Amino acid sequence: MKRTLTALALSTALSVGALPALAESANPLSDERVRQAIAYAIDMETIVDTLFEGKAIVADSMIPNGFWKADGLNTYAYDPDKARALLEEANWDEDYVLDVVFYYGDQLTVDLMTVLQSQLADVGMQMTYRKLEGDVVTQLTAVPETGSDTSAVDWDIAYGAKAALVMQEYYNVYMDGHSTYTPTDDQRNELIRRINGTADIDEQRAAFVDFQKLENDALSDIPLYYQQLYIFESDRVDRMGGLYGNAQFNYDWGILDWEIEPDENGKRILYTNKGPIQFFFHPWLNPGLRIGNKVLWDRLLSADGSLVPNGPQLAESWEVSSDGLTVSFDLQDNATWHDGTPVTAEDVSWSIHTALKVPALNGVLSNTFSSIEGAEDYKAGNADSIAGITADGDKLTLQFAVLDPNVLVSFGQFAPMPKHLLGDVNPLEFQQHAYWQNPVGNGPFRIEEVKMNDFARFVPYENYYGGTAKIDEIVAFPSEDNDPNVVKNAAAGRLDYGFTKSVADVQALEAMEHMRVIAADIPYTRSLRMNAYPKQPD
């Protein structure tokens, strides 16, 4: 019989109130049996079914389902009896009060806290919860001083999220000297070195599998659920077999082959959101978040829906040396910018040089480019160029000072810009350049017309090296990340494609007969961070 979260459970949790915390130099959360007991005490399946109305996936690892996921992990299915037994074995002190913090301001988070409070109370554990205010980042991420093993934060458990472009973003924070809440562990450090020590995707996956198996017992984080991305489309759209995936980034979604039902004038127009408001956002921070970033510029490599590099795009071919320190790309010889100028390796070289001095650069891209030989000297102003970059016609060669395991992922997301149009830009004022009012790209669509804060029209680029798109036109209405007009525009037939993480939007869209919603697994995991460091005594 399906379990439900009753009003009694919620009211009981709320009635616990603000109990006084017991500060001790010893930390009971350093015992993995206690962390495992907490995992068994939480009924995530019921929480997802009720509080989240089914719009989430119960997690058993920080890494979400897909290519990188290990098989056969312990799911810690709800088992309060096992939780009680583990606590008894660990000599749990029922007078200890867990201090749980969070940083979200929504009611759903408060409701989740009350349920967790009730479920932990059922196995004999007390907890209070509080929202962090002020300098939240420091309160979450302060690490112990060098040589100290005493916690630099005062909480026991932090509820939060980790999102990632590459899987290392989940686990590199556990490395010695980097973690707020996970003390040094030699075995964990060695696994992280294995993950970061190769650019071979299959070898990386094998290391991630071993890491997940270790963490499945250790539970440095207790993974709760994967928040999904929801792609919505009207019934006018036919992807013709095109992939669904992590739409916040770039992947091979097959838009050249998309079909859409013609209007009364016989024109095939796709309506969408994420159009420009005052200017087009450059794609070096959020590579695929906006429609212009997706269709105006190409990347050197293509990727699948999980963002794993899987083929050529601007690069006709590429090669990685056996030690991973030399990477070369041969560009398509017929790729051109929308003004007809050829795309060259010098465009890519110039773009990397410029990106390293642009204030807003995606962290994964920054790490890749900073790993190139001579990049640090260039950034510091000690060199006029990056020694490890060679551009010759259509060939680009990169020599790395240190191996970057994500180099291919980065070039599946990084969009080179036209040097002949932006070569005079001050990198510190990159976004302010006039180019971003009507940018010239090299992708499958070009800008036909744009009226800021009203609409942008994109049409197929007739000389695109990959062929001509079947859609006649894309019309994008302006919006930010959380678009309040999604439901209104969809109901009015003015929205054929988009994506959201809003449960409320999803429910409204699913209720419309002409709309369909497709859930996509993305690297976005909500968890409980378990502070296992000894506490400062009062």
C-alpha positions as MATLAB code, in Angstrom:
seq = 'MKRTLTALALSTALSVGALPALAESANPLSDERVRQAIAYAIDMETIVDTLFEGKAIVADSMIPNGFWKADGLNTYAYDPDKARALLEEANWDEDYVLDVVFYYGDQLTVDLMTVLQSQLADVGMQMTYRKLEGDVVTQLTAVPETGSDTSAVDWDIAYGAKAALVMQEYYNVYMDGHSTYTPTDDQRNELIRRINGTADIDEQRAAFVDFQKLENDALSDIPLYYQQLYIFESDRVDRMGGLYGNAQFNYDWGILDWEIEPDENGKRILYTNKGPIQFFFHPWLNPGLRIGNKVLWDRLLSADGSLVPNGPQLAESWEVSSDGLTVSFDLQDNATWHDGTPVTAEDVSWSIHTALKVPALNGVLSNTFSSIEGAEDYKAGNADSIAGITADGDKLTLQFAVLDPNVLVSFGQFAPMPKHLLGDVNPLEFQQHAYWQNPVGNGPFRIEEVKMNDFARFVPYENYYGGTAKIDEIVAFPSEDNDPNVVKNAAAGRLDYGFTKSVADVQALEAMEHMRVIAADIPYTRSLRMNAYPKQPD';
ca = [
       0.000    0.000    0.000;
       1.344    3.432   -0.920;
       2.632    5.391    2.057;
       1.605    9.008    2.565;
       2.946   11.859    4.655;
       0.121   12.639    7.033;
      -0.775   16.006    8.489;
      -0.004   14.454   11.886;
       3.585   13.751   10.827;
       4.013   17.330    9.681;
       2.469   18.837   12.784;
       4.518   16.546   15.041;
       7.693   17.642   13.287;
       6.812   21.299   13.617;
       6.023   20.924   17.300;
       9.574   19.779   18.085;
      10.559   23.451   17.982;
      13.963   24.994   18.448;
      15.751   22.567   20.740;
      19.086   23.604   22.288;
      22.118   22.246   20.439;
      24.681   20.133   22.286;
      28.206   21.127   21.233;
      30.964   18.606   21.871;
      34.499   18.246   20.584;
      33.681   14.682   19.493;
      31.338   14.399   16.543;
      28.940   11.441   16.322;
      28.568   12.032   12.563;
      32.159   10.889   12.114;
      30.820    7.334   12.567;
      29.617    6.087    9.187;
      27.050    3.875   10.939;
      25.295    7.041   12.112;
      25.339    8.494    8.601;
      23.963    5.234    7.222;
      21.244    5.215    9.906;
      20.113    8.671    8.789;
      19.922    7.435    5.205;
      17.767    4.446    6.212;
      15.516    6.684    8.343;
      14.516    8.933    5.416;
      11.608    7.750    3.293;
      12.585    9.478    0.061;
      10.227    7.501   -2.146;
       7.242    8.822   -0.226;
       8.701   12.332   -0.070;
       9.100   12.363   -3.862;
       5.606   10.948   -4.381;
       3.978   13.485   -2.073;
       5.912   16.693   -1.492;
       7.443   16.679   -4.975;
       4.373   15.188   -6.682;
       6.578   12.709   -8.524;
       8.733   15.408  -10.158;
      12.092   14.107   -8.934;
      14.084   10.866   -8.892;
      15.208    9.186   -5.679;
      19.029    9.226   -5.592;
      21.498    6.535   -4.577;
      24.666    8.415   -5.598;
      25.706   12.019   -6.064;
      26.149   11.194   -9.760;
      22.779   10.960  -11.513;
      21.606    8.126  -13.720;
      23.317    7.735  -17.069;
      26.702    6.967  -18.571;
      28.741    7.734  -15.435;
      26.572    5.863  -12.936;
      27.762    2.742  -11.100;
      25.488   -0.297  -11.004;
      24.443   -2.222   -7.906;
      24.667    0.576   -5.344;
      22.875    0.315   -1.993;
      19.739    2.422   -2.367;
      19.232    2.773    1.412;
      15.558    1.994    0.969;
      13.446    3.223    3.890;
      14.100    0.912    6.847;
      13.596    2.563   10.272;
      14.315   -0.703   12.102;
      17.723   -0.943   10.457;
      18.332    2.724   11.298;
      17.568    2.072   14.965;
      19.855   -0.963   15.011;
      22.757    0.996   13.514;
      22.254    3.814   16.023;
      22.242    1.353   18.906;
      25.413   -0.256   17.555;
      27.046    3.198   17.334;
      25.914    4.122   20.895;
      23.924    7.112   19.616;
      23.185    9.696   22.318;
      19.476   10.517   22.021;
      20.087   13.844   23.779;
      22.232   15.050   20.877;
      20.412   17.563   18.666;
      21.465   17.727   15.016;
      21.767   21.265   13.635;
      20.504   21.173   10.023;
      20.926   24.232    7.794;
      19.680   25.166    4.332;
      19.803   28.209    2.069;
      16.611   28.038   -0.008;
      13.723   30.408    0.663;
      10.835   28.333   -0.699;
       8.053   26.658    1.251;
       8.855   23.259   -0.243;
      12.225   23.271    1.534;
      10.586   24.078    4.881;
       8.086   21.273    4.316;
      10.953   18.887    3.556;
      12.726   19.909    6.760;
       9.640   19.200    8.853;
       9.293   15.749    7.313;
      12.964   14.916    7.871;
      12.603   16.094   11.467;
       9.663   13.761   11.984;
      11.294   10.763   10.320;
      14.523   11.133   12.292;
      12.533   11.532   15.513;
      10.897    8.192   14.725;
      14.282    6.446   15.025;
      15.376    8.400   18.093;
      17.252   11.358   16.595;
      16.524   15.003   17.348;
      17.149   17.812   14.859;
      16.455   21.501   14.440;
      16.640   23.383   11.169;
      17.455   26.929   10.182;
      17.934   28.998    7.042;
      21.384   30.500    6.625;
      21.439   34.277    6.266;
      24.184   36.755    5.403;
      27.388   35.343    3.912;
      25.905   31.958    3.006;
      28.871   30.846    0.878;
      31.344   31.191    3.753;
      28.974   29.467    6.158;
      28.758   26.522    3.777;
      32.265   26.262    2.375;
      34.784   27.400    4.997;
      37.489   24.726    5.338;
      39.626   23.997    8.413;
      42.956   25.789    8.617;
      45.985   23.921    7.324;
      47.049   21.369    9.906;
      43.752   21.517   11.773;
      41.144   18.749   11.846;
      38.506   20.858   13.606;
      35.408   21.986   11.739;
      35.388   25.539   10.388;
      31.582   25.575   10.186;
      29.170   25.119   13.060;
      26.435   23.006   11.492;
      26.011   19.227   11.551;
      24.155   18.745    8.284;
      23.616   21.086    5.323;
      20.827   20.527    2.801;
      21.791   21.789   -0.628;
      22.415   21.003   -4.262;
      25.368   20.237   -6.472;
      25.155   20.812  -10.207;
      27.835   19.870  -12.693;
      28.951   20.149  -16.278;
      31.545   17.426  -15.637;
      31.392   14.755  -12.990;
      34.579   15.917  -11.246;
      32.577   18.875   -9.961;
      30.783   16.447   -7.647;
      33.828   14.863   -6.068;
      36.871   17.148   -6.390;
      35.540   19.092   -3.403;
      36.277   16.023   -1.246;
      40.014   16.230   -1.986;
      42.386   16.778    0.902;
      42.215   20.401    2.039;
      39.176   21.320   -0.057;
      36.212   20.007    1.913;
      34.130   21.864    4.454;
      32.703   18.684    5.902;
      34.698   15.600    4.807;
      37.987   14.892    6.609;
      41.003   13.637    4.686;
      40.888   10.042    3.497;
      43.831    8.539    1.609;
      41.715    6.067   -0.332;
      39.334    8.804   -1.442;
      42.226   11.058   -2.469;
      43.763    8.289   -4.579;
      40.467    7.703   -6.387;
      40.139   11.420   -7.117;
      43.675   11.396   -8.539;
      42.662    8.473  -10.768;
      39.615   10.393  -12.001;
      41.653   13.502  -12.792;
      44.652   11.628  -14.144;
      43.273   10.676  -17.532;
      41.447   12.250  -20.467;
      40.230    8.809  -21.583;
      36.469    8.767  -20.976;
      36.247    5.011  -20.362;
      39.085    5.172  -17.815;
      37.382    8.129  -16.123;
      34.134    6.208  -15.899;
      35.863    3.207  -14.301;
      37.396    5.492  -11.661;
      34.034    7.156  -11.007;
      32.413    3.746  -10.536;
      34.996    2.842   -7.883;
      34.529    6.214   -6.202;
      30.747    5.813   -6.057;
      31.128    2.384   -4.460;
      33.375    3.889   -1.771;
      31.016    6.785   -1.128;
      28.005    4.485   -1.111;
      29.260    3.245    2.278;
      30.988    6.401    3.498;
      28.076    8.767    2.723;
      30.036   12.011    2.903;
      26.843   13.303    1.342;
      23.550   11.484    1.712;
      22.095   11.823   -1.799;
      18.360   12.524   -1.610;
      17.013   13.131   -5.099;
      17.901   14.180   -8.618;
      16.111   17.278   -9.785;
      15.124   16.801  -13.405;
      14.964   19.226  -16.285;
      11.680   19.266  -18.198;
      11.700   19.892  -21.936;
       8.348   20.986  -23.317;
       7.136   21.013  -26.922;
       3.901   21.729  -28.697;
       2.276   19.086  -30.870;
       3.348   21.147  -33.905;
       6.965   19.985  -33.406;
       8.462   16.742  -34.712;
      12.115   16.195  -33.764;
      12.454   13.465  -36.382;
      14.378   11.292  -33.958;
      16.506   14.102  -32.495;
      17.913   13.515  -29.013;
      16.620   14.790  -25.703;
      19.179   15.656  -23.063;
      20.591   18.324  -20.776;
      19.129   21.339  -22.559;
      21.010   23.848  -20.385;
      24.131   22.952  -22.381;
      24.940   21.962  -25.962;
      24.431   18.539  -27.443;
      23.486   16.950  -30.742;
      19.743   17.612  -30.651;
      19.298   17.355  -34.437;
      17.616   20.716  -34.975;
      18.551   20.717  -38.673;
      16.023   17.912  -39.190;
      13.216   19.229  -36.992;
       9.854   19.591  -38.689;
       7.094   21.941  -37.609;
       3.537   22.296  -38.816;
       3.206   25.215  -41.289;
       1.053   28.223  -40.390;
      -1.773   29.557  -42.564;
       0.818   31.164  -44.854;
       2.721   27.915  -45.256;
       5.626   29.116  -43.113;
       7.245   26.758  -40.630;
       7.873   28.961  -37.576;
       9.093   27.668  -34.216;
       8.180   29.875  -31.246;
      10.362   29.749  -28.169;
      11.595   31.804  -25.214;
      15.073   32.661  -23.853;
      15.446   35.466  -26.387;
      17.523   38.599  -25.646;
      16.208   41.387  -23.449;
      18.842   44.130  -23.764;
      21.603   42.172  -25.518;
      22.598   38.625  -26.421;
      24.435   36.982  -23.542;
      27.831   35.626  -24.515;
      27.959   31.795  -24.381;
      31.185   31.383  -22.399;
      29.498   31.363  -18.970;
      26.247   29.459  -19.637;
      27.030   27.650  -22.895;
      23.518   26.575  -23.905;
      21.089   28.215  -21.516;
      19.632   30.596  -24.127;
      18.345   29.866  -27.610;
      20.889   32.145  -29.292;
      23.733   30.256  -27.620;
      22.376   27.035  -29.092;
      21.770   28.004  -32.713;
      24.085   30.940  -33.524;
      27.449   29.332  -32.696;
      28.978   25.902  -33.188;
      31.540   24.117  -31.012;
      34.597   22.182  -32.117;
      33.039   18.906  -30.962;
      29.542   17.522  -30.655;
      28.180   15.809  -27.532;
      25.370   13.429  -26.668;
      22.461   14.229  -24.357;
      24.615   13.524  -21.293;
      27.234   16.011  -22.602;
      29.769   13.260  -23.360;
      31.765   14.204  -26.520;
      30.714   11.924  -29.350;
      31.739   13.390  -32.696;
      32.974   16.301  -34.824;
      31.364   19.691  -35.343;
      33.584   22.658  -36.301;
      36.515   20.275  -35.964;
      36.544   17.764  -38.798;
      38.920   15.598  -36.751;
      40.928   15.706  -33.535;
      43.703   13.806  -31.805;
      44.803   13.404  -28.197;
      48.331   12.187  -27.406;
      48.798    9.076  -25.292;
      49.822   11.169  -22.263;
      46.855   13.506  -22.722;
      49.078   16.597  -22.857;
      48.826   17.389  -26.572;
      45.488   17.923  -28.283;
      45.073   18.934  -31.923;
      42.033   19.866  -33.994;
      41.627   20.118  -37.769;
      38.766   22.482  -38.545;
      36.198   22.062  -41.293;
      37.609   23.753  -44.410;
      34.171   25.023  -45.487;
      32.934   26.487  -42.189;
      32.220   30.199  -42.398;
      30.897   32.978  -40.220;
      27.488   34.314  -41.173;
      29.161   37.207  -43.022;
      30.993   34.714  -45.260;
      34.409   34.974  -43.564;
      36.101   31.569  -43.089;
      36.324   30.120  -39.580;
      39.991   29.497  -38.780;
      42.137   28.054  -36.020;
      43.243   31.630  -35.288;
      39.631   32.416  -34.305;
      39.772   29.588  -31.769;
      43.190   30.650  -30.479;
      42.093   34.270  -30.098;
      38.910   33.133  -28.333;
      40.844   31.088  -25.765;
      43.218   33.987  -25.107;
      40.300   36.365  -24.667;
      38.183   33.997  -22.579;
      40.924   33.697  -19.972;
      40.605   37.430  -19.288;
      36.809   37.702  -19.490;
      35.291   38.142  -15.994;
      32.456   35.637  -16.491;
      33.842   32.303  -17.706;
      32.446   28.844  -17.008;
      34.598   27.121  -14.366;
      35.209   23.969  -16.407;
      36.339   26.006  -19.425;
      38.538   28.143  -17.195;
      40.298   25.090  -15.776;
      40.910   23.625  -19.235;
      42.360   26.834  -20.675;
      44.409   27.563  -17.537;
      46.030   24.132  -17.877;
      47.577   25.028  -21.249;
      51.316   25.622  -21.155;
      52.006   29.333  -20.618;
      48.420   30.232  -19.687;
      49.294   31.320  -16.159;
      52.067   33.622  -17.410;
      49.657   35.109  -19.948;
      46.938   35.707  -17.348;
      49.483   37.327  -15.018;
      50.621   39.701  -17.766;
      54.095   38.153  -18.006;
      53.608   37.011  -21.617;
      51.846   38.428  -24.680;
      50.434   35.060  -25.704;
      49.885   31.518  -24.477;
      52.978   29.500  -25.392;
      51.095   26.206  -25.649;
      48.715   27.310  -28.432;
      49.682   27.003  -32.094;
      47.278   28.031  -34.865;
      48.105   27.306  -38.500;
      45.319   27.670  -41.043;
      42.703   25.089  -40.098;
      44.884   23.309  -37.530;
      44.953   24.158  -33.819;
      47.417   22.462  -31.459;
      47.279   22.743  -27.677;
      50.170   21.730  -25.441;
      49.121   21.292  -21.817;
      51.352   21.930  -18.810;
      49.150   19.643  -16.720;
      46.648   17.081  -17.882;
      43.066   18.289  -17.982;
      40.652   15.323  -18.006;
      37.815   17.473  -19.353;
      39.470   18.969  -22.412;
      37.101   17.249  -24.855;
      34.057   18.175  -22.785;
      35.203   21.808  -22.765;
      35.527   21.897  -26.550;
      32.069   20.378  -26.799;
      30.742   23.469  -24.985;
      33.102   26.336  -25.876;
      31.966   28.499  -28.782;
      34.803   30.284  -30.660;
      34.071   33.895  -31.611;
      35.019   35.826  -34.795;
      38.352   37.575  -34.282;
      37.752   39.865  -37.268;
      34.698   41.339  -35.520;
      35.806   41.262  -31.873;
      39.583   41.563  -32.115;
      39.627   45.049  -30.594;
      37.523   44.146  -27.549;
      38.673   44.848  -24.007;
      38.140   41.451  -22.316;
      36.974   43.203  -19.151;
      34.196   44.820  -21.208;
      33.504   41.802  -23.407;
      29.739   41.715  -22.840;
      29.426   45.461  -23.501;
      30.763   45.272  -27.085;
      28.316   46.353  -29.815;
      28.652   42.859  -31.326;
      26.180   41.527  -28.737;
      23.371   43.662  -30.124;
      23.356   41.645  -33.370;
      26.022   38.931  -33.232;
      27.430   37.158  -36.283;
      27.838   33.453  -35.585;
      28.826   30.307  -37.471;
      25.973   27.971  -36.487;
      22.940   26.619  -38.346;
      20.847   29.780  -37.840;
      21.649   33.464  -38.283;
      19.864   36.554  -36.998;
      17.333   37.968  -39.432;
      15.848   40.622  -37.150;
      16.044   41.574  -33.503;
      14.090   44.086  -31.456;
      15.419   44.032  -27.934;
      12.859   43.254  -25.244;
      10.364   42.282  -27.953;
      11.552   39.420  -30.166;
      14.433   37.946  -32.146;
      14.043   36.129  -35.464;
      16.530   33.479  -36.572;
      16.575   31.958  -40.069;
      18.651   29.079  -41.483;
      22.170   30.017  -42.568;
      22.179   29.078  -46.222;
      25.916   28.376  -46.366;
      26.105   26.310  -43.182;
      28.644   23.516  -43.659;
      26.318   20.983  -42.004;
      23.353   21.582  -44.345;
      20.249   23.757  -44.220;
      17.643   23.503  -41.462;
      14.082   22.554  -42.422;
      12.475   25.076  -40.067;
      11.936   28.382  -41.873;
      12.247   30.588  -38.825;
      12.714   30.616  -35.054;
      11.006   33.422  -33.148;
      12.294   33.890  -29.603;
      10.559   36.037  -27.046;
      12.717   37.679  -24.354;
      12.979   35.985  -20.980;
      15.360   35.258  -18.142;
      16.066   31.856  -16.565;
      12.781   31.709  -14.631;
      10.316   32.815  -17.277;
       6.980   33.842  -15.737;
       5.313   33.770  -19.185;
       5.924   30.092  -19.982;
       2.410   28.930  -19.107;
       0.688   32.001  -20.568;
       2.536   31.806  -23.903;
       2.085   28.040  -24.158;
      -1.665   28.366  -23.580;
      -1.830   31.032  -26.306;
      -0.013   28.827  -28.836;
       3.072   31.045  -28.767;
       5.530   28.548  -27.329;
       6.641   25.439  -29.219;
       9.862   24.604  -27.405;
      11.599   25.318  -24.110;
      12.670   23.816  -20.801;
      12.074   24.414  -17.114;
      12.816   23.003  -13.656;
       9.658   24.491  -12.152;
       7.249   21.806  -10.906;
       4.371   24.305  -11.130;
       5.140   25.022  -14.802;
       5.347   21.309  -15.561;
       1.964   20.590  -14.015;
       0.317   23.414  -15.964;
       1.940   22.371  -19.244;
       0.999   18.722  -18.793;
      -2.616   19.802  -18.428;
      -2.604   21.358  -21.933;
      -3.694   18.940  -24.656;
      -1.391   20.458  -27.272;
       1.764   20.339  -25.105;
       3.992   17.425  -24.180;
       6.622   17.388  -21.447;
       9.741   15.193  -21.509;
      11.798   14.711  -18.350;
      15.572   14.765  -18.832;
      18.082   13.522  -16.287;
      20.678   16.203  -15.579;
      23.628   16.473  -13.186;
      21.728   18.256  -10.405;
      21.657   16.411   -7.095;
      20.085   17.455   -3.793;
      21.814   15.995   -0.765;
      22.560   16.236    2.931;
      26.200   17.220    3.504;
      27.384   15.390    6.594;
      29.888   17.364    8.676;
      32.181   14.637   10.016;
      34.878   16.957   11.393;
      35.313   17.220   15.191;
      33.565   20.311   16.556;
      35.075   23.194   18.473;
      34.232   22.732   22.171;
      32.303   25.503   23.933;
];
